[in-house]
Amino acid sequence: ATPSSLPAGPKYLSAPFALFVLGEDRRTMAPLAIQCSQQPGHSNPIFYADDGESWELAKLHVQSADGNYHELISHLGLTHLLVEPFVVAAHRQLAVEHPLMLLLLPHFQGTLFINDAAINTLIAPGGVVDQLLGATIESDWKISATALGQLDFRAHMLPAELAARGVDDPAIFPNYPYRDDALLVWRAIEAWVRDYLGIYYNDDADVAGDTELQAWIADVSSPEGGTVQGIGEVLRFDTLVELVTMVIFTGSAQHASVNFPQLDIMSYTPAMPLATYAPPPTHVSAPLPSTTELNHLPPLQMALLQVIVGQLLGGIYFTRLGQYDRHQPNGWFSDPRVTEPLAAFQSNLDLVERTIGARNLERPVYSPLLPSRIPQSINI
């Protein structure tokens, strides 16, 4: 990526390695060592916790890199931009009365609007992202697009993704609130999708023979269409359930998990600066002046902008997962066969809410995946 100097002076980009150690209780992690760039050498040493101010500066550059990755890849690329091709293809290929369209449309509400607004404001040249993040806006666009283009859709489904990162086993890594809460929500959505689709598809042949469904999949996967990689053929009922679960989960719970921490974790600039304004340390130094860390942090006007944007994006809740009739003058689903499965879904979400609430009494509070705080769609 190309470093930016907009609007308050040259910024610096780091691609650090950070090594964390799992405590003996297997419930806490602590940073052990940091290397501030990829290529080892005399000007790129490994910093340790007893390295004084150099260690503090190295941690700051790790946090900045993490913040940029989060915003450009975890948030923009793998939620907003990942869901968009499914929305566009659905409007192209599915009739408004198609059962799948009826299920998905509430989970698509507002997504095209907020993405268009982002393109014309947040991620436009000179916009908020261009001002706050470390790279030029052209580099930022490329980072998000590359992450999306390289994504294997099926490998990114929650259970597979957790396994691939080696964090799926609670016995090995017991204190991971995102994993534990996300799996509860994933399973509730999956059960609802299976029950709902089972009303309309009796067997695999029905799935394979649904021309509108197959056209939707082809459009999302096409190099001339959505270009989403790794979907493969959707000829079996179980495969369809997995795919629809992933689409709904991404547009609801996954987006909630990366959007709302912008308020309570990412809006305080010293905790996660979205750009650094001095280069990373290159050696273990003697005690440094108290102003050294301030020189690495964004200037006051950028810190204030980060607070404002974090509070705005992380503080707006519209719609609630499972509440399809909310904001509707009449019930969303007219088919009476949907009533019982929908009630079961809502009951499951209530159970998830209580389970997470109980967990939060015994751990540091983690609230983004409380169903009451998960919107139906990406609408902010």
Secondary structure, 3 states (H helix, E strand, C coil): CCECCCCCCCCECCCCEEEEEECCCCCCEEEEEEECCCCCECCECEEECCCCHHHHHHHHHHHHHHHHHHHHHHHHHHHHHHHHHHHHHHHHHCCCCCHHHHHHHHHHCCHHHHHHHHHHHHCCCCCHHHHHCCECHHHHHHHHHHHHHCCECCCCCHHHHHHHCCCCCCCCCCCCHHHHHHHHHHHHHHHHHHHHHHHHCCCHHHHHHCHHHHHHHHHHHCCCCCCCECCCCCCCHHHHHHHHHHHHHHHHHHHHHHHCHHHHCCCCCCCCCCCECCCCCCCCCCCCCCCHHHHHCCCHHHHHHHHHHHHHHCCCCCCCCCCCCCCCCCCCCCCHHHHHHHHHHHHHHHHHHHHHHHHCCCCCCCCCCCHHHCCCCCCC
